[in-house]
Amino acid sequence: MSDPGHPPIIPANGEATAVRFVAFVLWLLRAQPASSNPTRPPSTVNETPK
């Protein structure tokens, strides 16, 4: 996706940095268990029923 010579969190342009940062934050939120996020019920975290 990015050049091996560049760190993955610092792409060439600033817009890609913002997109990558947002994707990273969303990934962290998904990686956390639902119990660690009390402000958001599990029904909004997982929109698809199990």
MDTraj code that builds the backbone (N, CA, C; nanometers):
import mdtraj as md
import numpy as np

residues = "MET SER ASP PRO GLY HIS PRO PRO ILE ILE PRO ALA ASN GLY GLU ALA THR ALA VAL ARG PHE VAL ALA PHE VAL LEU TRP LEU LEU ARG ALA GLN PRO ALA SER SER ASN PRO THR ARG PRO PRO SER THR VAL ASN GLU THR PRO LYS".split()
xyz = np.array([
    [0.0825, -0.1196, 0.0000],
    [0.0000, 0.0000, 0.0000],
    [0.0869, 0.1260, 0.0000],
    [0.1899, 0.1283, 0.0837],
    [0.2822, 0.2411, 0.0857],
    [0.4227, 0.1904, 0.0564],
    [0.5144, 0.2830, 0.0303],
    [0.6512, 0.2420, 0.0005],
    [0.7157, 0.1806, 0.1247],
    [0.7994, 0.0790, 0.1072],
    [0.8685, 0.0196, 0.2221],
    [0.9620, 0.1183, 0.2909],
    [1.0091, 0.2184, 0.2174],
    [1.1018, 0.3142, 0.2752],
    [1.0343, 0.4148, 0.3663],
    [0.9007, 0.4322, 0.3513],
    [0.8305, 0.5287, 0.4338],
    [0.7578, 0.4565, 0.5470],
    [0.7508, 0.5187, 0.6646],
    [0.6694, 0.4615, 0.7719],
    [0.5225, 0.4582, 0.7286],
    [0.4481, 0.3559, 0.7658],
    [0.3106, 0.3422, 0.7176],
    [0.2183, 0.4516, 0.7698],
    [0.2554, 0.5187, 0.8810],
    [0.1667, 0.6191, 0.9392],
    [0.1958, 0.7573, 0.8807],
    [0.3030, 0.7709, 0.8000],
    [0.3363, 0.9008, 0.7406],
    [0.3451, 0.8855, 0.5888],
    [0.2316, 0.8930, 0.5183],
    [0.2350, 0.8858, 0.3730],
    [0.2830, 1.0173, 0.3112],
    [0.2792, 1.0234, 0.1788],
    [0.3354, 1.1387, 0.1092],
    [0.2539, 1.2658, 0.1335],
    [0.1212, 1.2561, 0.1298],
    [0.0407, 1.3777, 0.1404],
    [-0.0352, 1.3809, 0.2722],
    [-0.0795, 1.4996, 0.3137],
    [-0.1463, 1.5164, 0.4424],
    [-0.2853, 1.4567, 0.4446],
    [-0.3526, 1.4555, 0.3288],
    [-0.4894, 1.4016, 0.3265],
    [-0.4885, 1.2524, 0.3546],
    [-0.3922, 1.1818, 0.2996],
    [-0.3810, 1.0383, 0.3268],
    [-0.3453, 1.0152, 0.4735],
    [-0.2714, 1.1094, 0.5336],
    [-0.2387, 1.0967, 0.6757],
    [-0.3658, 1.1018, 0.7591],
    [-0.4551, 1.1947, 0.7262],
    [-0.5800, 1.2074, 0.8016],
    [-0.6669, 1.0836, 0.7841],
    [-0.6751, 1.0334, 0.6603],
    [-0.7556, 0.9134, 0.6344],
    [-0.6983, 0.7946, 0.7083],
    [-0.5669, 0.7809, 0.7074],
    [-0.5025, 0.6681, 0.7746],
    [-0.5189, 0.6801, 0.9258],
    [-0.5134, 0.8039, 0.9777],
    [-0.5305, 0.8246, 1.1217],
    [-0.6716, 0.7871, 1.1649],
    [-0.7717, 0.8293, 1.0866],
    [-0.9111, 0.7949, 1.1189],
    [-0.9305, 0.6437, 1.1134],
    [-0.8733, 0.5799, 1.0113],
    [-0.8855, 0.4343, 1.0007],
    [-0.8174, 0.3655, 1.1186],
    [-0.7059, 0.4218, 1.1647],
    [-0.6350, 0.3631, 1.2784],
    [-0.7161, 0.3761, 1.4061],
    [-0.7800, 0.4930, 1.4251],
    [-0.8637, 0.5132, 1.5442],
    [-0.9837, 0.4187, 1.5414],
    [-1.0458, 0.4046, 1.4235],
    [-1.1588, 0.3116, 1.4130],
    [-1.1137, 0.1692, 1.4400],
    [-0.9920, 0.1357, 1.3963],
    [-0.9403, 0.0008, 1.4212],
    [-0.9186, -0.0212, 1.5712],
    [-0.8703, 0.0829, 1.6393],
    [-0.8508, 0.0704, 1.7842],
    [-0.9849, 0.0539, 1.8545],
    [-1.0861, 0.1279, 1.8098],
    [-1.2184, 0.1157, 1.8718],
    [-1.2760, -0.0234, 1.8482],
    [-1.2537, -0.0783, 1.7295],
    [-1.3040, -0.2133, 1.7012],
    [-1.2261, -0.3180, 1.7811],
    [-1.0966, -0.2919, 1.8038],
    [-1.0143, -0.3901, 1.8740],
    [-1.0505, -0.3972, 2.0226],
    [-1.1032, -0.2871, 2.0779],
    [-1.1405, -0.2877, 2.2191],
    [-1.2693, -0.3669, 2.2394],
    [-1.2829, -0.4345, 2.3540],
    [-1.4088, -0.5028, 2.3856],
    [-1.5196, -0.4016, 2.4114],
    [-1.6430, -0.4445, 2.3958],
    [-1.7563, -0.3527, 2.4110],
    [-1.7668, -0.3021, 2.5547],
    [-1.7182, -0.3801, 2.6511],
    [-1.7300, -0.3416, 2.7917],
    [-1.6410, -0.2218, 2.8244],
    [-1.5369, -0.1974, 2.7441],
    [-1.4458, -0.0873, 2.7727],
    [-1.4990, 0.0449, 2.7179],
    [-1.6110, 0.0406, 2.6457],
    [-1.6696, 0.1625, 2.5905],
    [-1.8123, 0.1758, 2.6421],
    [-1.8304, 0.2266, 2.7653],
    [-1.9632, 0.2268, 2.8273],
    [-2.0581, 0.3283, 2.7657],
    [-2.0050, 0.4297, 2.6941],
    [-2.0916, 0.5334, 2.6396],
    [-2.1663, 0.4848, 2.5169],
    [-2.1232, 0.3721, 2.4608],
    [-2.1855, 0.3235, 2.3375],
    [-2.2319, 0.1796, 2.3598],
    [-2.3615, 0.1538, 2.3519],
    [-2.4105, 0.0172, 2.3709],
    [-2.3638, -0.0734, 2.2575],
    [-2.3553, -0.2046, 2.2809],
    [-2.3057, -0.2970, 2.1783],
    [-2.3932, -0.2972, 2.0529],
    [-2.5185, -0.2549, 2.0644],
    [-2.6067, -0.2569, 1.9480],
    [-2.5606, -0.1560, 1.8431],
    [-2.4965, -0.0461, 1.8853],
    [-2.4472, 0.0513, 1.7888],
    [-2.3071, 0.0167, 1.7418],
    [-2.2332, -0.0607, 1.8204],
    [-2.0992, -0.1009, 1.7779],
    [-2.1101, -0.2037, 1.6666],
    [-2.1947, -0.3053, 1.6889],
    [-2.2166, -0.4074, 1.5860],
    [-2.3549, -0.3863, 1.5263],
    [-2.3599, -0.3278, 1.4065],
    [-2.4895, -0.3002, 1.3470],
    [-2.5533, -0.4261, 1.2914],
    [-2.4723, -0.5263, 1.2601],
    [-2.5284, -0.6501, 1.2071],
    [-2.5592, -0.7447, 1.3220],
    [-2.6795, -0.7988, 1.3296],
    [-2.7141, -0.8909, 1.4385],
    [-2.6358, -1.0210, 1.4277],
    [-2.6077, -1.0809, 1.5432],
    [-2.5292, -1.2050, 1.5433],
    [-2.6227, -1.3244, 1.5370],
])
top = md.Topology()
chain = top.add_chain()
for i, resn in enumerate(residues, 1):
    res = top.add_residue(resn, chain, resSeq=i)
    for name in ("N", "CA", "C"):
        top.add_atom(name, md.element.get_by_symbol(name[0]), res)
traj = md.Trajectory(xyz[None], top)
